[in-house]
Amino acid sequence: MGDQLTAAAGQSKAQPCPQCGADVPYDERFVMWCTACDWNVDPGGAEPVRGRFETMQRRLAHRYGEQLHTELLADPDAAKVSDRSGTLARVVAVAVHAITVALALGGILLVVLGWNTVVQPVIGVILLVAAVALRPRFGRLRHDGPVLRRPDAPRLYSLVDEVASAVGTYGVDVVTVDADFNASVATFGLKGQRMLHIGLGLWEVLDQQERIALLGHELGHYANGDLRRGRLIGTALVSLHTWLYFLTPARTPHRRRTVPEMLTDLLMDVPRWAVYGVTLLLERLTLRDKQRAEYFADRAAVRVGSAAAAAGLMDRLLIGDSVASALRTESVRAQTRIGGAPPRAAADGLWERSAERAATVPEREYERLRRVAALRGHSVDATHPPTHLRRHLIEAGEPAAAAVVIGPEAAAEIAAELAPARKTVAHAVIRDLAG
């Protein structure tokens, strides 16, 4: 949609389609396209995918997403993860961690037993440093914005607990808030504490039931099981990607490599490709289960928020680029004093303006975006099923009433609890997004 969300509401007009002649109503803020023949439905074309690894992931994600979509349409309880894939994934994960242990033990032995030499202790120290760098990581509380504990937002936590109970799990230990057009859950620390991340870029353009559906989807990941969220496989994937980072040579554009650099790259090629192959194997063994978990999390969103709210959430995901672009424009205007308002004043009402702009997106534009999503195979990231397939499964299911509903008073209490965080994040958006 480009920057159309930054513009004022336009007037609907009409003109003949240059391809089939049908009347094409259009709003000046949005792309003009024809519903009859799809003329100009996707003027920008698909965005390029970065890197060989992401290309592979997206290709597999789309293939598995389509397979699971077909299976779940036929049988909503189908698409269980295969025992063979799960077992192999765990074996690979154990092998990955075993290598880290071997590096640590080898390093200790070389330092202790080879102390009378010079070379062995040096090699031992290098192995120990590598083992420390590649050790399993249990995650830390990462955040780019305010952190809310239970005493800070009791009504919000009460809603999270209610949604969690409805999907068959328990709540979270901490809530983080930032400007992302996203939401997620993660575990951190040795005790496996749970974190809920709320991106206000997304949260603020949703209505109350869509927010409940969003919470249901995220918390549904804990209820449905996901191999990648388990400690064994999750930490193995992190270790493998860390290995790839260290084994991939840094390249400086427009500079010829020296002979020592070329020799070093050759020496690194074998371990790098070996790690790359193991990473691909583990990704492939767990990707189908990841897809299944996303579809089942959507089912949790339907159960707690209603099918209409879950479908609405899928639609809002399609305007993420436009919402981000509008926020960036607000930052640029404030930093350059276009309109005369100082940056601090520009932060006031930022989220309300974002919600108002998103509310003016007409159904016709959402229909175009849904068709574009189907053409491009749009997904939230390289591991999610295509968004249009997720939405289709939501609509194909049995309509059901929402298990969780909050009234205006509770919604106002949650808004009041989030108000300080909203203000802090709004100031950060105005200060930082202009670049």
Phi, psi and chi 1 to 4 in degrees:
 res  aa     phi    psi   chi1   chi2   chi3   chi4
   1 MET       -   -8.6  -70.9 -167.7  -65.3      -
   2 GLY    67.4 -136.2      -      -      -      -
   3 ASP  -101.9   18.7  -68.2  -18.6      -      -
   4 GLN   -64.3  -23.3   66.3  -93.2   38.6      -
   5 LEU   -70.7  -10.8  -72.2 -172.7      -      -
   6 THR   -87.2  -10.4   64.8      -      -      -
   7 ALA   -91.5  162.5      -      -      -      -
   8 ALA   -74.2  162.3      -      -      -      -
   9 ALA   -58.7  130.4      -      -      -      -
  10 GLY   -95.9  172.9      -      -      -      -
  11 GLN   -98.7  138.6  -65.7 -178.4  -14.4      -
  12 SER   -75.7  130.7 -178.9      -      -      -
  13 LYS  -127.6 -179.8  -57.3  177.5 -178.2  179.2
  14 ALA  -148.9  148.5      -      -      -      -
  15 GLN  -156.7  160.5   71.2  176.1   46.8      -
  16 PRO   -67.9  145.0  -17.1   29.5      -      -
  17 CYS   -70.9  128.0  169.4      -      -      -
  18 PRO   -67.7  -12.1   23.3  -31.7      -      -
  19 GLN   -99.4  -43.2 -175.3  164.2  -73.8      -
  20 CYS  -122.4   -7.4   70.9      -      -      -
  21 GLY    85.3   -3.9      -      -      -      -
  22 ALA   -68.9  153.1      -      -      -      -
  23 ASP   -65.6  133.0  -76.7  -19.0      -      -
  24 VAL  -119.0   98.1  177.7      -      -      -
  25 PRO   -72.1  144.0   25.0  -30.6      -      -
  26 TYR  -151.9  155.9   70.7   95.9      -      -
  27 ASP  -110.4  132.4 -175.3  -41.7      -      -
  28 GLU   -57.8  -22.5  -67.5  176.1  -17.2      -
  29 ARG   -77.8  -16.7  -60.2  170.0  -60.8  154.6
  30 PHE  -123.9  168.7  -57.4  100.6      -      -
  31 VAL   -65.1  134.4  172.7      -      -      -
  32 MET   -86.1  126.1 -179.1  171.8   62.9      -
  33 TRP  -149.9  165.7   66.8  -71.5      -      -
  34 CYS  -109.9  124.6  178.7      -      -      -
  35 THR   -72.9  -22.5   57.0      -      -      -
  36 ALA   -77.1  -40.5      -      -      -      -
  37 CYS  -126.3    4.0   66.9      -      -      -
  38 ASP    64.9   22.5  -84.9   -8.2      -      -
  39 TRP   -59.3  130.2  168.0   77.5      -      -
  40 ASN    62.1   21.4 -154.1   41.1      -      -
  41 VAL   -65.7  -29.2   68.2      -      -      -
  42 ASP  -136.5   72.0 -173.2   13.8      -      -
  43 PRO   -65.6  -26.2   24.9  -34.1      -      -
  44 GLY   -82.1  -26.0      -      -      -      -
  45 GLY    76.6  168.1      -      -      -      -
  46 ALA   -67.2  143.1      -      -      -      -
  47 GLU   -75.1  144.9  -63.2  179.1   -1.0      -
  48 PRO   -66.0  145.0   23.6  -32.8      -      -
  49 VAL   -91.6  137.9  178.0      -      -      -
  50 ARG   -89.1  119.3  -62.7  179.8 -179.1  177.7
  51 GLY    82.3  154.8      -      -      -      -
  52 ARG   -65.9  -38.5 -177.3 -177.5  -56.0  166.2
  53 PHE   -65.7  -45.7 -168.6   84.6      -      -
  54 GLU   -66.5  -35.7 -176.3  176.4  -16.5      -
  55 THR   -59.9  -45.6  -59.7      -      -      -
  56 MET   -63.1  -45.2 -179.8  -79.8  -58.0      -
  57 GLN   -60.1  -45.0  -89.1 -160.7  -43.7      -
  58 ARG   -65.9  -38.9  -73.7 -167.4  179.5  -84.6
  59 ARG   -63.2  -45.4 -172.8 -177.2  -59.2  116.5
  60 LEU   -66.6  -41.4  -81.5  177.6      -      -
  61 ALA   -61.0  -41.4      -      -      -      -
  62 HIS   -67.5  -41.0  -68.8  166.2      -      -
  63 ARG   -65.7  -48.9 -170.4  171.6   80.6 -166.1
  64 TYR   -65.1  -37.5  -71.2  151.4      -      -
  65 GLY   -60.7  -41.7      -      -      -      -
  66 GLU   -68.5  -41.7  -70.6  171.6   -7.6      -
  67 GLN   -61.5  -47.5  -69.1  173.9   -5.4      -
  68 LEU   -66.6  -36.0  -71.4  167.3      -      -
  69 HIS   -58.4  -45.3  172.6  -97.6      -      -
  70 THR   -64.5  -43.3  -58.7      -      -      -
  71 GLU   -64.9  -42.6  -68.1  174.1   19.5      -
  72 LEU   -72.8  -28.6  -70.8  169.2      -      -
  73 LEU   -65.0  -38.9  -83.9  178.1      -      -
  74 ALA   -75.9  -36.7      -      -      -      -
  75 ASP  -148.7  106.8  179.6    4.0      -      -
  76 PRO   -59.6  -19.9  -23.8   34.1      -      -
  77 ASP   -99.3    8.8  -65.2  -38.4      -      -
  78 ALA   -80.8 -167.0      -      -      -      -
  79 ALA    67.6   33.5      -      -      -      -
  80 LYS   -68.5  148.3  -59.6  -68.3 -174.8 -176.8
  81 VAL   -67.3  140.2   64.0      -      -      -
  82 SER   -72.2  140.0   79.8      -      -      -
  83 ASP   -61.8  -35.2  -67.6  -24.6      -      -
  84 ARG   -64.8  -46.9  179.4  178.6  -62.1  178.0
  85 SER   -62.7  -42.4  -66.0      -      -      -
  86 GLY   -63.3  -42.6      -      -      -      -
  87 THR   -65.4  -45.4  -59.7      -      -      -
  88 LEU   -62.2  -39.4  -75.0  174.7      -      -
  89 ALA   -62.1  -41.0      -      -      -      -
  90 ARG   -67.3  -37.2  -67.5 -178.4 -179.2   90.3
  91 VAL   -63.4  -44.9  169.5      -      -      -
  92 VAL   -62.1  -42.4  172.3      -      -      -
  93 ALA   -62.7  -42.8      -      -      -      -
  94 VAL   -61.5  -41.4  168.5      -      -      -
  95 ALA   -62.4  -39.9      -      -      -      -
  96 VAL   -61.2  -47.8  168.9      -      -      -
  97 HIS   -68.9  -30.9  -66.9  -45.4      -      -
  98 ALA   -63.7  -36.4      -      -      -      -
  99 ILE   -63.9  -41.3  -67.5  173.8      -      -
 100 THR   -61.8  -43.5  -56.0      -      -      -
 101 VAL   -62.2  -41.9  172.4      -      -      -
 102 ALA   -62.8  -40.0      -      -      -      -
 103 LEU   -61.4  -43.4  -72.1  173.2      -      -
 104 ALA   -64.9  -46.6      -      -      -      -
 105 LEU   -65.5  -41.7  -68.4  175.8      -      -
 106 GLY   -62.3  -40.7      -      -      -      -
 107 GLY   -63.1  -43.6      -      -      -      -
 108 ILE   -63.4  -44.4  -67.4  171.8      -      -
 109 LEU   -63.5  -41.8  -70.5  173.6      -      -
 110 LEU   -65.1  -38.2  -75.0  172.4      -      -
 111 VAL   -70.1  -44.7  170.2      -      -      -
 112 VAL   -74.9  -50.1  173.2      -      -      -
 113 LEU   -81.3  -22.5  -59.6  179.8      -      -
 114 GLY  -106.8   26.1      -      -      -      -
 115 TRP   -62.2  -28.1 -168.0 -109.8      -      -
 116 ASN   -76.8   -9.9  -66.1  -33.0      -      -
 117 THR  -102.6  176.3   68.3      -      -      -
 118 VAL  -102.1  -41.4  175.4      -      -      -
 119 VAL   -72.4  -44.7  176.7      -      -      -
 120 GLN   -60.9  -46.2  -69.8 -177.3   10.8      -
 121 PRO   -62.0  -35.9  -23.8   34.7      -      -
 122 VAL   -63.3  -46.8  172.0      -      -      -
 123 ILE   -62.4  -39.8  -63.8  175.3      -      -
 124 GLY   -60.5  -42.7      -      -      -      -
 125 VAL   -63.3  -41.0  169.6      -      -      -
 126 ILE   -61.3  -43.0  -67.5  173.2      -      -
 127 LEU   -64.5  -39.1  -67.5 -179.7      -      -
 128 LEU   -65.6  -41.5  -74.3  172.1      -      -
 129 VAL   -62.1  -42.1  170.0      -      -      -
 130 ALA   -62.9  -41.8      -      -      -      -
 131 ALA   -63.1  -40.2      -      -      -      -
 132 VAL   -65.4  -42.4  170.0      -      -      -
 133 ALA   -66.0  -33.1      -      -      -      -
 134 LEU   -99.9    7.5  -56.5  176.8      -      -
 135 ARG   -60.9  153.0   71.9 -168.7 -175.1  -80.0
 136 PRO   -59.9  133.4  -21.5   32.2      -      -
 137 ARG  -111.6  131.7  -73.2  170.8  166.9   80.7
 138 PHE   -98.4   12.6  -62.3  103.7      -      -
 139 GLY    83.3  149.9      -      -      -      -
 140 ARG  -123.4  164.2  -67.4 -178.0  -64.3  171.0
 141 LEU   -75.6   96.4  178.4   57.1      -      -
 142 ARG   -97.2  134.5  -60.3 -179.7 -177.3  -85.4
 143 HIS  -158.6  148.4   58.5   91.9      -      -
 144 ASP  -114.3   16.4  -65.3  -39.7      -      -
 145 GLY  -157.9 -163.0      -      -      -      -
 146 PRO   -61.1  149.2  -22.2   32.9      -      -
 147 VAL  -115.2  125.0  176.4      -      -      -
 148 LEU  -108.4  124.2  -56.6  179.5      -      -
 149 ARG   -97.0  173.2  -54.9  -76.5 -178.6  176.1
 150 ARG   -55.9  -43.8  -77.4 -171.4  177.7  -91.3
 151 PRO   -64.0  -23.4  -22.8   34.8      -      -
 152 ASP   -77.6  -30.6  -57.4  -41.4      -      -
 153 ALA  -145.3   66.8      -      -      -      -
 154 PRO   -62.3  -35.5   19.9  -31.3      -      -
 155 ARG   -72.5  -37.4 -169.2   61.2 -170.4   84.0
 156 LEU   -64.2  -44.7  173.2   62.4      -      -
 157 TYR   -64.4  -34.9  -87.0   88.4      -      -
 158 SER   -63.1  -41.0  176.0      -      -      -
 159 LEU   -64.8  -44.4  174.1   61.7      -      -
 160 VAL   -59.7  -43.4  171.4      -      -      -
 161 ASP   -62.4  -40.6  -69.2  -18.5      -      -
 162 GLU   -65.2  -43.2 -174.4  178.1    0.1      -
 163 VAL   -65.0  -43.1  170.9      -      -      -
 164 ALA   -60.2  -44.0      -      -      -      -
 165 SER   -62.2  -38.7  177.1      -      -      -
 166 ALA   -67.5  -27.6      -      -      -      -
 167 VAL   -97.7   -1.1  -59.5      -      -      -
 168 GLY    93.5   33.3      -      -      -      -
 169 THR  -145.3 -164.0 -174.3      -      -      -
 170 TYR  -122.6  172.6   60.1   91.1      -      -
 171 GLY   -75.2 -156.6      -      -      -      -
 172 VAL  -119.0  165.1  -60.7      -      -      -
 173 ASP   -96.0  -22.6  -58.8  -72.5      -      -
 174 VAL  -154.8  149.0   64.1      -      -      -
 175 VAL  -120.8  128.8  175.6      -      -      -
 176 THR  -112.1  149.1   64.3      -      -      -
 177 VAL  -130.5  133.3 -177.1      -      -      -
 178 ASP  -148.4 -166.0   61.8   21.0      -      -
 179 ALA   -94.5    1.2      -      -      -      -
 180 ASP   -59.0  152.4  -71.2   -9.1      -      -
 181 PHE   -92.4   69.6 -167.6   87.5      -      -
 182 ASN  -169.0  168.0 -166.8   15.7      -      -
 183 ALA  -150.8  153.9      -      -      -      -
 184 SER  -163.4  167.5   61.1      -      -      -
 185 VAL  -126.4  152.5  -70.8      -      -      -
 186 ALA  -156.0  158.8      -      -      -      -
 187 THR  -108.0  150.6   56.7      -      -      -
 188 PHE  -147.0  155.9   64.6   95.1      -      -
 189 GLY    79.7  164.1      -      -      -      -
 190 LEU   -63.1  -31.1  -70.9  173.3      -      -
 191 LYS   -82.1   -3.4  -65.0 -178.8  178.8  179.4
 192 GLY    68.3   42.8      -      -      -      -
 193 GLN   -66.2  151.8  -68.3 -179.2  -76.2      -
 194 ARG  -103.5  137.7  -67.5 -178.4  174.0 -175.6
 195 MET  -121.3  135.6  178.1 -161.5   73.2      -
 196 LEU  -107.9  124.2  168.2   66.0      -      -
 197 HIS  -103.4  125.9  157.4 -119.2      -      -
 198 ILE  -114.2  117.0  -65.5  176.1      -      -
 199 GLY   -91.5  118.5      -      -      -      -
 200 LEU   -66.3  -24.4  -68.2  177.2      -      -
 201 GLY   -55.8  -38.1      -      -      -      -
 202 LEU   -88.0  -49.3  174.9   58.7      -      -
 203 TRP   -53.4  -41.0 -178.1  -95.1      -      -
 204 GLU   -75.6  -15.6  -66.5  -65.2  -26.6      -
 205 VAL   -97.8    3.4  -57.4      -      -      -
 206 LEU   -98.2  150.6  -56.5  177.1      -      -
 207 ASP   -84.3  179.6   64.6   27.4      -      -
 208 GLN   -61.6  -44.0  -66.1  -60.3  -24.8      -
 209 GLN   -70.9  -33.0  -76.4  -52.4  119.6      -
 210 GLU   -65.9  -33.9  -70.8  167.7   -8.9      -
 211 ARG   -66.4  -39.1  -69.1  172.1 -177.9  174.1
 212 ILE   -65.6  -40.4  -69.0  174.0      -      -
 213 ALA   -61.6  -39.7      -      -      -      -
 214 LEU   -61.4  -46.5  176.1   65.9      -      -
 215 LEU   -62.7  -39.7  -65.9  176.7      -      -
 216 GLY   -62.3  -40.9      -      -      -      -
 217 HIS   -63.1  -49.4  174.6   92.1      -      -
 218 GLU   -65.2  -46.8  -62.3  -56.1  -26.4      -
 219 LEU   -70.9  -23.1  -67.1  164.6      -      -
 220 GLY   -62.8  -24.0      -      -      -      -
 221 HIS   -62.5  -34.2  -78.9  -63.1      -      -
 222 TYR   -73.4  -30.2  -72.4  123.3      -      -
 223 ALA   -81.8  -29.4      -      -      -      -
 224 ASN   -88.7  -18.2  -64.3  -36.2      -      -
 225 GLY    80.6  137.6      -      -      -      -
 226 ASP  -156.5  117.8 -177.3  -15.2      -      -
 227 LEU   -53.5  -37.6  -71.8  174.7      -      -
 228 ARG   -70.6  -21.6  -65.3 -169.1 -175.4 -156.9
 229 ARG   -87.6   -9.3  -68.2 -178.7 -176.3  -88.2
 230 GLY   -71.0  152.8      -      -      -      -
 231 ARG   -65.6  -40.7  -67.8 -140.7  165.6 -176.7
 232 LEU   -62.3  -55.3  177.2   63.3      -      -
 233 ILE   -77.8  -38.3  -66.0  175.1      -      -
 234 GLY   -59.5  -46.2      -      -      -      -
 235 THR   -70.3  -30.8   53.0      -      -      -
 236 ALA   -65.3  -41.8      -      -      -      -
 237 LEU   -62.6  -41.8  -79.0  168.8      -      -
 238 VAL   -61.8  -43.2  171.4      -      -      -
 239 SER   -61.9  -43.5  -67.4      -      -      -
 240 LEU   -62.8  -42.8  -75.0  168.2      -      -
 241 HIS   -68.3  -30.4  -75.4  -74.3      -      -
 242 THR   -66.7  -42.5  -56.0      -      -      -
 243 TRP   -59.0  -46.3  -67.9    5.0      -      -
 244 LEU   -60.0  -39.1  -76.4  175.6      -      -
 245 TYR   -60.8  -46.8  172.9   79.9      -      -
 246 PHE   -72.9  -29.4  -77.3  115.3      -      -
 247 LEU   -88.1  -10.5  -68.4  170.6      -      -
 248 THR   -88.3  119.4  -58.9      -      -      -
 249 PRO   -67.7  142.7   24.2  -32.7      -      -
 250 ALA   -78.9  131.4      -      -      -      -
 251 ARG  -113.4  133.6  -60.2  -74.9  170.5   81.2
 252 THR   -99.3  120.7  -56.7      -      -      -
 253 PRO   -59.5  145.7  -20.2   31.5      -      -
 254 HIS    61.8   26.1  -47.4  -60.4      -      -
 255 ARG  -132.4  128.9 -174.3  179.8   74.9   83.9
 256 ARG   -73.3  139.9  -64.8 -175.6   63.2 -178.7
 257 ARG   -75.5  144.6  -69.8 -178.9  -65.2  163.9
 258 THR   -78.9  166.1   63.5      -      -      -
 259 VAL   -60.2  -46.1  172.4      -      -      -
 260 PRO   -59.1  -37.1  -26.2   35.9      -      -
 261 GLU   -66.1  -39.9  -72.1  174.9  -25.2      -
 262 MET   -65.0  -41.1  -65.5  173.9   65.5      -
 263 LEU   -65.2  -41.3  -68.6  174.4      -      -
 264 THR   -62.4  -41.9  -58.8      -      -      -
 265 ASP   -61.6  -39.9  -71.6   -5.9      -      -
 266 LEU   -64.5  -40.1  -74.1  174.0      -      -
 267 LEU   -65.5  -31.7  -71.1  173.6      -      -
 268 MET   -83.3  -15.0  -58.4  -68.9  -89.3      -
 269 ASP   -61.0  -46.2  -85.3  -13.7      -      -
 270 VAL   -63.0  -53.4  173.0      -      -      -
 271 PRO   -64.4  -33.8   19.1  -30.4      -      -
 272 ARG   -64.8  -45.1 -179.1  171.3   69.0 -108.9
 273 TRP   -69.4  -31.0  -76.6  106.9      -      -
 274 ALA   -65.1  -46.3      -      -      -      -
 275 VAL   -64.6  -39.4  171.5      -      -      -
 276 TYR   -60.6  -42.8 -175.7   74.3      -      -
 277 GLY   -64.3  -41.9      -      -      -      -
 278 VAL   -65.9  -39.0  175.1      -      -      -
 279 THR   -62.5  -45.3  -54.3      -      -      -
 280 LEU   -59.8  -41.8  -73.0 -178.7      -      -
 281 LEU   -62.1  -47.9  175.1   61.0      -      -
 282 LEU   -67.6  -38.3 -167.8   53.3      -      -
 283 GLU   -61.3  -43.2  -70.1  -82.5   -5.7      -
 284 ARG   -68.6  -38.8 -176.5  158.6 -169.0  159.7
 285 LEU   -66.1  -26.9  -71.9  171.3      -      -
 286 THR  -108.6   -9.5   58.0      -      -      -
 287 LEU   -67.4  -39.3 -172.7   55.3      -      -
 288 ARG   -62.0  -40.2  178.4 -179.2  166.4   86.7
 289 ASP   -66.5  -35.3 -177.2   63.5      -      -
 290 LYS   -62.2  -43.8  169.9   67.7  174.7  174.8
 291 GLN   -61.4  -46.4  -54.7  -85.4  -67.6      -
 292 ARG   -57.8  -43.3  168.6 -169.1  165.7  -82.4
 293 ALA   -62.1  -36.5      -      -      -      -
 294 GLU   -67.8  -43.9  -69.6  -62.0  -25.8      -
 295 TYR   -62.6  -40.9  -79.0  129.3      -      -
 296 PHE   -71.3  -30.5  -82.8   53.4      -      -
 297 ALA   -67.7  -36.3      -      -      -      -
 298 ASP   -62.0  -36.9  -71.1  -21.5      -      -
 299 ARG   -63.5  -38.8 -173.3  178.9  -62.8  177.8
 300 ALA   -64.2  -37.7      -      -      -      -
 301 ALA   -61.9  -40.7      -      -      -      -
 302 VAL   -64.1  -43.0  170.4      -      -      -
 303 ARG   -63.1  -41.1 -170.4  158.3   65.0 -110.7
 304 VAL   -91.6  -31.3  -62.9      -      -      -
 305 GLY  -106.3  -20.0      -      -      -      -
 306 SER   102.4  156.2   78.1      -      -      -
 307 ALA   -64.7  -38.9      -      -      -      -
 308 ALA   -63.3  -41.3      -      -      -      -
 309 ALA   -68.1  -40.2      -      -      -      -
 310 ALA   -66.0  -39.6      -      -      -      -
 311 ALA   -66.5  -39.6      -      -      -      -
 312 GLY   -61.6  -39.0      -      -      -      -
 313 LEU   -60.8  -42.6  171.8   60.7      -      -
 314 MET   -59.9  -39.7  -68.3  -64.8  107.2      -
 315 ASP   -64.8  -43.2  -76.3  -15.6      -      -
 316 ARG   -62.1  -31.4  -56.6  -59.7  171.6  -96.1
 317 LEU   -61.3  -23.3  -66.7  175.8      -      -
 318 LEU   -77.8  -15.3  -61.5  174.8      -      -
 319 ILE  -103.7   16.2   65.5  171.3      -      -
 320 GLY   -58.4  -43.9      -      -      -      -
 321 ASP   -62.7  -38.7  -71.4  -16.1      -      -
 322 SER   -70.0  -39.2  -67.7      -      -      -
 323 VAL   -63.4  -45.4  170.6      -      -      -
 324 ALA   -62.2  -40.4      -      -      -      -
 325 SER   -64.1  -40.2  177.4      -      -      -
 326 ALA   -65.1  -40.7      -      -      -      -
 327 LEU   -64.5  -40.0  -67.5  176.2      -      -
 328 ARG   -64.2  -39.6 -167.1  175.3  -58.1  110.5
 329 THR   -63.3  -40.7  -61.6      -      -      -
 330 GLU   -59.3  -41.1  -67.8 -113.0   14.7      -
 331 SER   -65.6  -45.3  177.9      -      -      -
 332 VAL   -62.0  -44.9  170.8      -      -      -
 333 ARG   -61.2  -39.8  -71.2  174.3   60.8   87.4
 334 ALA   -69.9  -41.7      -      -      -      -
 335 GLN   -68.1  -32.6  -63.8  -65.2  -22.7      -
 336 THR   -94.8    2.8   55.1      -      -      -
 337 ARG    60.7   28.4  -60.4  -63.7  179.0   93.5
 338 ILE   -69.0  126.2  -63.6  175.6      -      -
 339 GLY    94.3  -10.0      -      -      -      -
 340 GLY    87.0  -10.0      -      -      -      -
 341 ALA   -82.3  132.8      -      -      -      -
 342 PRO   -68.0  158.4   24.8  -32.9      -      -
 343 PRO   -54.4  -41.0  -27.6   35.0      -      -
 344 ARG   -63.0  -39.9 -177.4  168.2  -66.2  -85.2
 345 ALA   -70.2  -31.5      -      -      -      -
 346 ALA   -65.9  -25.7      -      -      -      -
 347 ALA   -71.5  -24.7      -      -      -      -
 348 ASP   -67.1  126.5  -64.8  -22.9      -      -
 349 GLY    76.5   11.1      -      -      -      -
 350 LEU   -58.8  -47.1  175.3   69.0      -      -
 351 TRP   -72.1  -32.7  -57.8  116.5      -      -
 352 GLU   -64.4  -42.2  -72.2   79.0    5.3      -
 353 ARG   -64.7  -38.8  -66.2 -166.2  -62.7  -85.1
 354 SER   -62.1  -43.9  179.0      -      -      -
 355 ALA   -65.3  -40.1      -      -      -      -
 356 GLU   -64.3  -42.9  -71.2  169.6    1.5      -
 357 ARG   -63.0  -44.8  -75.7 -169.8  -65.5  -96.9
 358 ALA   -62.8  -33.2      -      -      -      -
 359 ALA   -68.4  -18.4      -      -      -      -
 360 THR   -87.3   -3.6   66.0      -      -      -
 361 VAL   -69.0  120.3  178.6      -      -      -
 362 PRO   -77.9  161.8   28.2  -33.7      -      -
 363 GLU   -59.7  -33.8  173.5   56.3   28.3      -
 364 ARG   -60.2  -39.5  176.7 -179.8  171.8   80.5
 365 GLU   -69.9  -38.8  177.4   62.3   10.0      -
 366 TYR   -62.6  -38.0  -82.1  119.1      -      -
 367 GLU   -63.2  -41.3  175.0   57.4   27.8      -
 368 ARG   -61.5  -45.5 -175.6 -174.3   75.1   83.3
 369 LEU   -64.0  -35.7  -68.9  172.5      -      -
 370 ARG   -64.7  -39.8  -72.1 -168.2  -74.0  -92.2
 371 ARG   -68.2  -39.5  -64.7 -168.7 -171.4 -168.0
 372 VAL   -63.4  -41.6  170.7      -      -      -
 373 ALA   -59.4  -40.1      -      -      -      -
 374 ALA   -68.3  -38.6      -      -      -      -
 375 LEU   -66.8  -42.7  -72.6  171.6      -      -
 376 ARG   -87.8  -14.2  -64.4 -172.9 -173.9 -179.1
 377 GLY    70.0   38.9      -      -      -      -
 378 HIS   -55.0  137.3  169.6  -82.4      -      -
 379 SER  -144.9  161.3   56.9      -      -      -
 380 VAL   -60.2  -41.7  174.2      -      -      -
 381 ASP  -153.7 -170.7   60.7   27.0      -      -
 382 ALA   -72.8   -4.5      -      -      -      -
 383 THR  -112.7   -9.7   65.0      -      -      -
 384 HIS   -86.6  152.0  -79.8   60.6      -      -
 385 PRO   -66.3  159.2  -12.9   26.6      -      -
 386 PRO   -55.5  136.3  -27.8   36.3      -      -
 387 THR   -61.1  -38.6  -56.5      -      -      -
 388 HIS   -67.3  -30.0   70.3  -74.9      -      -
 389 LEU   -73.0  -37.3  -63.3 -177.7      -      -
 390 ARG   -62.1  -44.3  -65.4  170.3   61.5 -170.4
 391 ARG   -65.6  -38.5 -166.6 -179.3 -165.7  -77.9
 392 HIS   -64.0  -40.1 -177.5 -104.4      -      -
 393 LEU   -64.6  -37.4  -91.1 -175.4      -      -
 394 ILE   -61.7  -45.9  -71.0  170.5      -      -
 395 GLU   -71.4  -28.5  -67.7 -178.7  -38.1      -
 396 ALA   -78.0  -16.7      -      -      -      -
 397 GLY   -76.2  171.1      -      -      -      -
 398 GLU   -69.7  128.3  -69.1  -67.6  -29.8      -
 399 PRO   -63.5  137.6   21.7  -30.4      -      -
 400 ALA  -142.1  150.4      -      -      -      -
 401 ALA   -72.1  153.7      -      -      -      -
 402 ALA   -68.8  136.0      -      -      -      -
 403 ALA   -78.4  -23.3      -      -      -      -
 404 VAL  -127.3  125.3  178.2      -      -      -
 405 VAL  -135.8  134.8  178.1      -      -      -
 406 ILE  -115.0  143.0   59.6  171.6      -      -
 407 GLY   -85.8  175.2      -      -      -      -
 408 PRO   -58.5  -36.6  -22.5   32.9      -      -
 409 GLU   -67.0  -45.2 -177.1  177.6  -16.0      -
 410 ALA   -65.5  -39.2      -      -      -      -
 411 ALA   -62.7  -39.2      -      -      -      -
 412 ALA   -66.4  -37.4      -      -      -      -
 413 GLU   -64.6  -42.3  -69.0  175.3    0.8      -
 414 ILE   -64.6  -41.4  -67.1  172.2      -      -
 415 ALA   -61.4  -39.5      -      -      -      -
 416 ALA   -66.0  -38.1      -      -      -      -
 417 GLU   -67.3  -33.1  -68.0  171.9   -9.6      -
 418 LEU   -84.5  -11.5  -73.8  172.7      -      -
 419 ALA   -55.4  -48.0      -      -      -      -
 420 PRO   -60.9  -40.9  -23.4   34.8      -      -
 421 ALA   -66.1  -40.2      -      -      -      -
 422 ARG   -60.6  -41.1  -66.7  170.6   78.6 -109.7
 423 LYS   -66.6  -45.1 -177.5  176.2 -178.9  179.9
 424 THR   -61.3  -45.9  -61.3      -      -      -
 425 VAL   -68.7  -37.2  175.6      -      -      -
 426 ALA   -59.9  -43.9      -      -      -      -
 427 HIS   -63.5  -37.3  -76.4  -67.2      -      -
 428 ALA   -65.9  -38.8      -      -      -      -
 429 VAL   -61.5  -49.5  167.1      -      -      -
 430 ILE   -63.2  -37.2  -64.1  -60.5      -      -
 431 ARG   -75.1  -36.5 -177.2 -173.1   66.3 -123.1
 432 ASP  -108.1  -31.3  -60.7  -26.6      -      -
 433 LEU   -70.6  -19.9  -80.1 -165.1      -      -
 434 ALA   -67.0  -17.9      -      -      -      -
 435 GLY    85.0      -      -      -      -      -
